[in-house]
Amino acid sequence: MTTVSSLTAGWTLRATDPAPDSPAAALPKEIPATVPGTVHTDLLAAGLIDDPYLDLNELKDEWIGRTRWSYRTTIEWTDAGAERTDLVFDGLDTVATVRLNGDELGRTFNQHRTYRFDVTDRLRAGANDLEVVFDSAWEYAEQVTADLGDLPNAYPTPFGFIRKMAANFGWDWGPHLVTAGIWKDVRLESWSGARLAEVRPALSLDGDEGVARVTALLETTDADATGRVISVSIGGQQVEVPVSGESVDAELRIPDAAVWWPRGMGEQPLYTLTVSVHDGESTTDSWSRRVGFRTVELDTSDDEVGSKFTFVINGIPLFIRGANWIPDDCFPSRLTEERYRARIEQAVGANLNLLRVWGGGIYERDEFYDICDELGVLTWQDFLFACAAYPEEEPIRSEVVAEARDNVLRLSTHPSLVLWNGCNENIWGWFDWNWQEQIGDRTWGLGYYTELLPEVVAELDPTTPYWPGSPFSGSMDVHPNDFDRGNVHIWDVWNRVDYTTYADYEPRFVSEFGFQGPPTWSTLTRAIHDDPLTPESPGMLLHQKAADGNAKLARGMEPHLPEPQSMDDWHFLTQLNQSRAIVFAIERYRAQRPHCMGTIVWQLNDCWPVTSWAAVDGDGHRKPLWHGLRRSNAERLVTVQPMPDGSLMLVAVNDSIEEWTVEGRIRRLAFDGRALAEQAVSVTVPALDSVGVPLDADVSTPADLRREFVRVDVSGATSATRMFADDKELALEPANLRIEVGPWQDGRQAVEVRSDTLVRGFSLFPDRLVADAWPDDSDVDLIPGEPTTIIVLSPEPLDAAALGSFPVVRSVNDVMTAAADREGAR
């Protein structure tokens, strides 16, 4: 049997040959190192740098990525008589030379793959010196760029010329923190006879039967396979296949197999698939994974409009309610199973059913996909190519091949994985970003996306679909962001036009769209200590990475909300506008079902404390957008949508697997709560479908745009409101609130609110009292005469008076009232 010896303990770190004027020259000769880890986190733990996430510290740390680093440890070795011993690194970041007892074992150039070195004849009894020297990723990438010739990308850094997390070089939401280190596990594996070099499972359904096909590839220390067998077992079934060469194929069928479903459509049963190698009575190696039986198709067939982009799971078309996922930390070795689970559960809490692992980050650790398997959250996995033209020549090409094979093999067992995607925006860049003249007749990555990567997926993960890019129309003869075909990205809204422009589009599937907002107040003030703190103060600007980001925030608010008069107002209103922009888009596109069959918002999470498009900030705190996602992605949704003729339509969207009887009423109300017109609603919505109900003219036609609104209250869905004008134009009166705060019990505290006039955007921000406190709803419309209760979840009791007053309590009414008071005082 394979014997595994972990080598994660006892490491030290030092800078090698630093320039005399570099901060590295002043470091100790030996620094304790954590493996898995990075240089940055080791220096931070030793108190040798300030936290790069805080204030302006990011600017002080570029030298780390320009420095050569050495990790060392001692291996105490006792030869147990195995025929072969391998030194295995699951991840080296990135340009490394590995030495054992001073002899070079090899060099590495890829953060995203595993490396295995045969050290059978190199280990000696007793102490062995293991050293890993990391050259500067900056310098390596710059040299490859010089050798191959520069290619265009979205940022002025050479991330396209090194197989490393692109976002380490800075992004429009991330800092420049170019890492180095042993970022995944390292170990010795000792074995004899035969080892499972690859296991390729392919699970599918054939009627009620689960079908498990397995190909196992062996590495051996001898040529004699006599008596050697491969055993495959799953679901109480087992088969043994004699070994006659270096690969073995096996098939098992499971009668009445339990089917794995996405959340909301059924259960997520997981089976254990085990493959083992036997030499006579001896087991020489074994492999085991949790798997599930499901089928996935990506329907991109032509129709009367263009072509579809629909995920079909176990034969059922599914509307995707998703979010893009970026690395949850710039230093991913800090990610734990608990942190992954917390973030994925936040996705579930926001009623999401898919996470797209974006192509400028990493292939996440196994725990991420394991948790998605358990919770029924689908995963869309980009290959790691983003926003750049990539060379297809050496030394890059062979690394891409090895990386793709490593990760497709590793992730193919996960039933939650439903798409491999070739690249992020690179095909779009070729068409629209003035790349073609600079590239000329050189390669730029298209061969990866249309030839190499689909071939790897077809060989190693044939039960999961592949798609060349996001966005992509299905053909290089059609613009990749064609709204009638395939999947699109919508970025003109954030960059140039008002969010109501979302209503002008009828996409088939939107895999990126987003709007910015700052992090929660507690996260903001923990990370940035500017005095005074303003949107334009130095720390705030460093933590706003988008080009003209603050100007775009202001432009996006201006048509809809009153002008902020203070930092408190700016923080509240920009967060509110972020949520409303995305809710507007999601409700619009869900109402277009089945023409549109998915939205994947940019983005769920952040990697550090920053103003960004995220719904959950860098400290893991929910922003108002998270509540907007939960509301607009509810399995059952009612939304009032305008029609081309100017009338209004109530659309009831049912993403559940059971039909929905919608009973209730639609009212036109005055701001004081008086009912001005009413319409009864009674309609049945089939499962996985939507139904439209035209609003009566007297309900949809106001006598006073500024003092009336539409309210929908029906069974089985959260109430919906629709204003006849933007908030800044409404005749909102001061919010004369009556607030009762209940006692704290079991981490929960109820806040009941009443008002005698309409209150727009009522929100609680309890994180101003305790950082980890959060409300169960946000951006609530308070209807006169109707009490509203918000539950605040907090690890400790919150002061009732503070919880019921400014700045914890906010609404659009109070901003407008304060602005009017200031105007009147002039």
N, C-alpha and C positions, 0 to 999 in steps of 0.2 A: 504494500500500500504506500502511496505517496506520503512522505513525512514533510510537514511544513514547519519552518522555523521563522517566526517574525523577526524582522530587523528594524523595528521602529524606535528602539530605545538607544540611548547613549550617544546621540549625535552632537557634534559641535560645528560651529560655523565661523568662518573668517573671510575677510576680504583679501584677495591675492593681488599683489603688485599694484596697490592703488597709487594714483598720481599724488605727489606730495601736497598739492593744493586741494585735493578731494576730501570731503568729510570722512570718507572711508579710511583715510590715513590715520585718523585719530581714534579709531575703534580699538577695543581690546583684541589681542591676538587670538583669543578663544571665546566664543559666545555660545551659551547653551542653545541648542536647536531642537525644535519639535518636528517630528516626522510622523504623519504627513504635516506639511506646513510650507511656509514661504519665508524668504529673507525678510520681507516687511514685517510679518507677524513676529518673527524672532527678535528683530531689532526693537519692535514695540514692547514685547514682553520683557526685554532686558533694560527698558528705560532709556534706550539710546536714540530713539526718535520720538517726536510727538505724534499723536494720533492723526494720520493723514486725512481722516474724515472730518476733522474739526477745523473751523475758522479758515485760515489761509495756509494751513500746514501742507496741503497737497503740493504747493509750489516749492516747498523746501526739499522734496524727496526725489526729484528726477535723477539725481546722482546714483540712486540705488539701482535703477535699471541700466545704468551705464557702467556698472562695476562688475568685476569678475569675482565669483564667490566659490568657496570650497566648503563642502560638507564632509565630515569624517566621522567614522565610528570604528570600533573594534569588534570583530566577529570571533567569538570563542568557539572553535570547531573541534568536534570529536567525530571521527569517521565511523559511521554506523554500518559501513559495508554496502551501501547502495551503489549500483552501477553508474548512476548519473546524478549529479547535483546541478541545479540551475539557480542562478540569481535572477529574480524576477522583480521588475519595477512596473507597477501598474500605471504610473504617471510621472514623468520627469518634465519639468518646466524650465527651459525647453532645450537650449543648446548645451549639451552636457558631454563631458568625457568621464567615463567610469573606469576607475583603476582599482585593482586588487593587489595588495602587496607591491605597489609601484608599477605593476604591469597594466598596460591599457587593455581593457576588455572590449571597448567599443565607444562609439560616439552617437549621440542622439540629436534629432533636429525637429521633434514633434511632441507637443504637449498632449496630444489627443490619442496616443496609442500606448500599448504595452510593449515592454522590452524584456527579452529573455536572453541570458548569457550562460553558456556552459562553463561552469567553474570546477568541474570534476577533478581536473588535474592541476588546478591552481590553488585550491585550498590546502593549507597545511595544518597539522595537528597543533592545537593551542591557539594563540592570538594571530588574527589576520587583520590587516589594515585595509579598510574599504573607504575610498575617497570618490566623491562626485564633484567635479568642477564645472561650474556653470559660467559660460561666456555670456557677454551682454547680448540679449535678444535684439536690442536696438542695432548694435554694430553688425550682427549677423544679417539681419534683414536689410540693412543699408547696403551691405556688400553684395547680397544676392540681387538687389535692385540694380546696383551698378553693373553687375555681370550680365543680367538679362535685359536691362533697359526698363525704365520706369513705365508704369501703367496707371491709368486714372483711377481715383477712388474718391470717396466722399469726404475724406479727411486727409490732412497733409502729413501722414505717417506711413511707414512701410509695412503695415500689417498684412497686406496681400502677399508678401514675399517670405512669410514664415508661418508655419503651422502652429499657431498659438492663439489663445483667446484674443480676437480682434479688439474687443472692448477694453482690454488692458491699455491700449494706446490712446484711450479717450474716445468718448462718444458724446452725443448731444444730451445725454443724461448721466454720463459716467466720467470719472476723473482719469488723468494720466497717471497710472500706477503700474509700471511695467515690471512684472514679478519674475522671480526665479525661485526654484526650490524643488524638493522631492514632495510633490503635492498629493500623491496617493501612496498606498501601501507598498512596502518592499519586503521581500522574504526570500528564504532559501527553500527550494523544493527538491527533495531527494527521492529517487524512484529507480526501479529496476524493471526490465522486461519491456513494458509498454505503457505509454501515457496517452490520455485522450488529448490530442493536440487541438481538435475542433469537434464540436457537437453542433449539428445543424438540425434543429427541430422544425417541423412545419405542421401546425395543428389546424384542422378544419372540421367542417361538419358535412356529413353525407346523410341527409334525412335526419333520423333520430340518433344516428351513430356519430360519435366523435372519432375522428381519424387522426392518429399521431404517426407521422412519418419522420424517421430520424436517420441522418447520415452521420456516422462517426469516423473521424480521421485519426489515425494512430501515428505516434512517433515511438520508435522502438530502439532498444539497445542491442538487438540481435535480429538475425534474419529468419530464425526458426519460429513459426507461428503454430506449431503442432500443439493441439490441445487448448489453444487460446480461443476464448469466446467473448462476444459482447452481449451483455444482458441489458434489456430495455424493459422498464416497467412503468405503468401508470394505471390508476383507477382499478387496481386489483388484477390487471392483466399483465402478463410477462411473456417475453419471447427471448430466446437465446440464439445467436447467430454465430456460426464458426467464422473465425478470421482466416482469410486466405490471402489477403494483401494488406494495403495500407488504409483501406476504407471499407466500411460495412454499412449496408442499408437495411433498415428494419421498418415494419409497419405494424401498428396495433390499432384495433377497432374497439371502441367502448360503447356497448349498447346503452341506449337511453341516456346519453351523456348529458350532464347538467350544463346548460349553455351560459356563457358569460355575456352579460349585458351592460351597456352604459348605465350610469345612474339615472333613475327615473323610468327605465324601461324594463327592469327586472333585477335579478340578483347577480352577484359577482362570484360564483363558485370557482375555486382554484384547485387544481390537481397538482400533485407532485410527480414530476417526470424524472426518473432516475436512469442514468446510463452508467454501466460499470464494465471494467475489463477484468477478465479472469484468466489466470494461468493455472490450470488444474484446480486445486483447492484454494489457491491464493488470489485475492483481489488486489490488482496492482494499481488501479486508479478508479475513481468514481466521480461522477458529475451529477448534480441535482438542482432542479429549478422548479419554481411554482409556475404553472401555465394555465391557460384557459381555452375552452373551445368556443370559437366565434368565427364568423365570416365577415370580411370587409370588402366592399367595392367602392370605387370612386366613379360615379356615373358622370361622364363628361360627354354624353351623346348629344348629337345635334337635335335641335327642336325648331319650332317656327320662329323663334327670336334669334337664336344663336347656338350656344351650347351650354349645357348644364354644368354645375359643379356641386354634386350632391353626394354625401356620404351615406352608403347603404349598409347598415349593420344588421347581420343575420336576416337579410332580406327586406328590412324596413328602412325607408328613407328617413334620415334624422336631421332636424334643424340643429345646427351647431351654435351653441351659445358659449363662446370661448373668450380667452384672453391670451395675449402673448406673454411668454415667460422669459426673463433675462436671468443671468446668474444672480443669485440672491445675496452675493457678497463679492466684492472685487478680489477677495482672497478665498476661493471656494473650498480650500482645505478646512475652513472654519464651519462649513455647513454640516450639521448633524442630522440624524434621522428625525429628532424632535423638531428641529427647525423646518425641515422639509414638510413634516406632517402638519405643523401649525399653518404654514403658508398654503398648502393644498387644501386643508380644511377651510381656510378663508375663501378659497376659490369655490368650494362646495357651498359655503354659506352665502356666496354671491350668486348662487344658482347657475354656475358655470358647469358645462359638461365636457369642455376640452381645454387643454393648455398646449399652446404652440411653443416648442423650445426653439428659440430664435437662433439664426445662423451666425451671429457675431459673438456667441458665448462659448459654451462647452456642451459636450454630451454629458448630461448630468449623471451623478452616481446612481448605482443600482437602486438605492433606497427610494429615490424620487419616483421611479417607475413602479417599484413594488407597491408604494402607497397609492399611486394612481390605479393600479390593478385592484387593490382592496376596495377603494372608494368608488370605482366605476367612472373615473375621470379619464376621458380619452386623451391621448398624446399624439401630437403632430411633431415630428422630429425633422428639423432642418439639418442638412449637411452644413458644415461650418464654412460658408462662403457668404459674405455680406457686403453690399454697398461698394464693391470694387471689381475691377478687372483682374483676374488671377492668371498667372502664367501656367501653361500646361507642359513646360519643359522641366528637365532636371535642374536643380535637385528637388523641385517641388512635386513633380508628378508621382514619383515612386512613394513619397510620403503620403500623398492623397490616397493612393491605392491601399497602402497598409492601414491607414487610419480608417478608411471606409470599411474594409473587411473586418477589422477589429471591432468596430462599434456596431455594425449590422449584426454580426454574430452575437455580441453581448446583449443587444436589446431585442433581438427577434423573438425571444421567449415571452415577451410581455403582451397579454391580450389587449391592454389599453392602447398599444401603439397601432395607429390606424393610417399613418401616412409618413413616407419618407419624401422630403422636399429638397430639391437640388440646391437652391440658393435663395438668398433674400435680395431682391431688387436689382440683381446684376444684369438680368436680361432687359429690364426696364432701363437701366443705365445705358446699355448699348444703344437703345432706341432714342433716348431723350436727353441724355446728360452730356452731349457733345464729346462722346468718347471716340467715335469712329475715326476721326481724322488723326487723333493721337495714336490710336492702336494700329491703324493701317492694316497690313496683312498678317500681323502677329496673332498668336493665340491670346484668348482673354477669358477662357473658362467654359465656353459653350460646349466643348468636347466632353468636359466633366459632366455637365448637366444633361446632355442628350445621349451620351454613349457610355462613358465609363461607369457612372453611378447607377444608372438603371440596370446595367449588366450585373453589377455587384448585388443589387437588391434582388434581381430575378434569380440569381444563383443561391443566395444565402437566406433570403426571407421572402419566398415566393407567395406567401399568403397576405402580404401587406402591400398596398398600392404605392406607386412612385409617381411624382409629379416634378417637372423640371424646375419650377421656380415660383416665387411669390413676389409680385403678381406674374401671371402667365395666361395667355389666351388659348393655349393648346397648339400653337403653330408659330414659327418664326415669320410666317407670311402675314400675320395679323398682329397689330399692336398689342403688347403684353398687358396693357391696362384697359383693354376693350371691355366696356361695361356689359356687353351682351354675351361675353364668352369667358369662361373660367373664373379665376379669382382676381380681385382687384385690391389695390391700396388707394385710400382716399386721404390725401395730404394737402390738397388745396385749401381745405377748411381751416386747418391750423395755421397754414402759412400765409394765406392771402384773403380768404373770403369768410363771410359770416357762417355760423354753424347751421343756419336754416337752409344753406345750400345743400346739405345732406338730402333734403326733400326733392331736389331736382334730379336725383339719380335713382336708377332702378337696376342695381347690380345683381349678378347671379350669386355672388358670394364675396364678402369683404373680409380679407385676412389681415388687414391693418387699417386702423383709423384711430385718431385719438385727439385729446385736448389736454393742455397742461393745467396744473394747479400746484400750489406749494404743499410741503409735508404738513402733518399736524403741528399744532403750536408747540407741543411738548418736544417733538423731535427737532423742530426748527431751533428752539431756544436752547436745547442741549448741545446742538452742533455749532451754532453761530452765536457769538457773543458781541456783535457789533453794538456800539453805543454812540449814537442812537441806532436802533435796528429799523431799517427802512428797506423798501424793495431795491433801492439802488446803493445800499451800503456795501462795503467791500466784500464781506463774507457772503452776503446774499448773492452778489453778482458772480462770485466764484462757484457758488452752488446753483447757478442757473447756466446750464451748458448750451442751451438752444440759441441759435443765432437770432438776435433781436427778440429774445424770449419774453422779456417784460413788456416790450412794445406790442407783441402779439397778444399777450394776456390783456393789455389795456384795450386793444382793438376789438378783441373778442367780447369783452364785457360791454363796451360802449353802447351798442344798440339795445341792450337788454336790461341793464342794471344801473342804479344810481352811481355817480362817481364816488369812489371811496374818499373819505375825509381824514383817514388815519391809517396807521399800520394795521390796527385791529380790523378796520373795515376792509382794507385791501386783502388781508388774509382770508376773511370770511367770504367776500364776494368772488374772489378768484377761485376758491374751492367750490363755491356754489355754482359758478358758471361752468367749471369743468364738468361737474356732474350733469348739469342740465344739457350741455352740448351732446354728451354721449348718450344720455337717456333719449334725447330727441332722435338721434340716429338709430339706435337699436329698436325703438318702438316703430319707427318708420319702416325699417327693413323687415322686422318680424311681421308687420302688417302686409308685406308683399309676398308672403309665403303662398305658393311654392315656387314662384319666380325667383325669389332669393331664398337660399337655403343655409345661410350661416353668416354670423358676424364674429370676428375675433378682435376684440378691442386691444389697442396698444395703450397700456400694458398692465399686467396684474401687479408687479412688484418692483422694488428698487434695490440697488446694490449698495447704496450709501444714502445719507440724508441730503436730499436735493429737490428742487422744484422740477417736477417732471409730469409725465403722462400717467403715472402709476395710480392704482386704486389703494394699494397698501404701501406705506412709505418705508424708508430704509431701516426704521426701528421696529417694523412689523405692525405699525398702528394703522387702523382703517381710516381713510380719508372719506369725506362725504361721497366721493365717486363710488366707493364700495357699496354704500347704501343705494345709490342710483342703479348700480349694476344688479343688485339683488332685486330691486323693484322691477326694472325693465326686463330682466331675464327670468322672471317668475314663470313657472311651468304654465300657469294660466294667467293671462294678461288681458286687460281691457285698455284700449287706447283710442282717443278721438283724433281722427286724421282728416285733413282737408282733402276735398276732391277737386278735380280739374275745373268743375263748373262753379267752385266757390262754396259749395255745400259742405257739411260735415258728416262724417261716417264714424259710427262706433264699430271698432274691429275687435272681436273677441278671438284671441289666439290660444289654442289648446295644444300644448306640446306633451300632454300626458297621454298614457296609453288607454285611457277610458274616456268615453264621451262626457260632455259637460253640459248640464242644463243651466243656462244663465237666466236668472230671475232677478228683477230689480227695477230701478228707475233712473232716468236721466232728467236732471233739473237745470233750468236756468235760474240762478240765484243772484240776488243783490248782495252787496258786501255786508249788509246788516243781517243776512241770513234769510230774508223773505224769498219765498218761492214765486217766481214770475211766470214760469211755464214748466210743465212736467210731461214726461213720456214714459210709459211702461215698457219694459224690456222682458221678453220671454222667447228664448231661442235655444236650440240644441246645437252644440258644436261637436262634430265627430272627433274621435281621437286623432291626434297628429294632424290637425287641420285648423282653419280659421273661418269665421263667418262675419260678414259686414252687416250692420244695421244702420240705415240712413236716419239721421236726426231729423225730427219734424222741424219745419221752418220756424215755428214759434219758439222752439228750444234753441235753435242755432242762430237766431237773429236777435242781437241785443238792441235795446233802446238806447243804452249808454255804454260804449265800448270800455270806458274807464272805470265803471262801477258795477259790472256784472261779469259772471263767469258760468261755465258749465260744470256740473258735478255729476259723476257716474257712481252709483252705488249698486252693486250686484252681488249675487251669491258666488262664493268660490274664488274671488279675486280681490286684490287691494283696490280701494276706491281710486278714481282718477279725476283730475280737474283739468280744465282747459280755459285759459284766459283769452280774452278778445284783444288784448294789447300786451306789449312788453311791460315788465314790472315797473320800469322807470316812468312809464306813461300812466300808470294806474293811480287812481285817487285813493291811495292807501292812507288810512288814518292811524294815529298812534296806537301801538299794541298795548292796550290796557289789560295786561294778562293777570289771571288769578292762578297762581302756581302752588300746588301742595306737594311736598316732598315726603315720601314715606320713609320708614326706617330701613337701614341696611340689613339684609338677611341673606345668608348663603351667597354673598357676592353680588347681590342685586338690590337696586334701590329704584322704586317707582316714582316718576314725576308726572303728576296729572296737571294738565293745562286747560284753561278755559279762556275764551275771549268773546266779546260782544261785537266784534267786527272781524272781517277776513284778515288773517295774518299769513303773509307769504314767506315761505322759506324758513319757517321756525326750525331752529337747530340748537342742539346742546353740544357743548365742547368740554366735557368733564375732564379731559386730559390736561386742562389748565390747572386742575386741582391735584390730580394724581395721574402720572404719565400713562399708565396702562388702563385707565378708565375709558370706557367708550359707550355710546348710546346704541340702542337697537334700531334706531331709525334717524333720518336726517332729511332736511328740506321738506318739512311737513306743512301742508296747508291747514291752518286751523279754521274750522267752519263755525260761525256763531251758533251758540246753543248746543254744540256737540263736543263733549269733553274728549281730550286726546291724552293717552298715557304712553309715555316713553320709558322704557326700562334702561337704567344705567347699570352697566356691569363694571364692577370695580373690585380690586383686591383688598380694599379697606373702606371703611365708612367715609362718606363725603359730607362736608358741612352743608346742612340744608339751606342756610341763607345764601352761601356762595353758589350752590348748585342751582338756585333759582334766580340768579341775578347776573348782570353784565360783569365780565365778558363771556361767561359760560353760556348765557342765554343770548341768542342772536336771531334777528329776522330782518327781512328787507324793510319792513315797516320802520324799525328803529333807525336804520341808516337814512331812510328818506325823511323821517321826522327830524333827526339831528341836522341833516343838510338844510332843511327848511328853516329850522331855528337859527342856524348860522347865517343863512341868507337874510332872514328877517332882522338879525342884529346889526347888519351892515348899514 
